[in-house]
Amino acid sequence: MILQTTAWTGMLLSRSISTSVAQAFETTLDGKHPCALCSAIADGKQTEKQSEQNFELLKKAGDLKFLKLNFLETPSAVLVGTLDWPPLLLRACALFAAPPTPPPLA
């Protein structure tokens, strides 16, 4: 709806330059003189309706309870190499110690 309002506003402004405001309103809102943006919006709405219909068909197809598989192919495990872990730093282990209780006074 925001795009359509934007299209109508642009049409009204561009048409009111060459004609009267009343005639610009009339030609903008009568539906017989669409601009390029109005045509694109109408095409988008039509595409959206078709995709909704396709979704309904897929939704009905999704209600099937069983599915027959002719073959099942599982990916084979691929081992590229060994993983080398970095050495454990003993300084980092000190960071996991709990803080002294009670905390020292400054």
Buried (B, 14 or more C-beta within 10 A) or exposed (E): EEEEEEBBEBBBEEBBEEEEEEEBBBBBEEEEEBBEBBEEBEEEEEEEEEEEEEEEEEEEEEEEEEEEEEEEEEEEEEEEEEEEEEEEEEEEEEEEEEEEEEEEEE
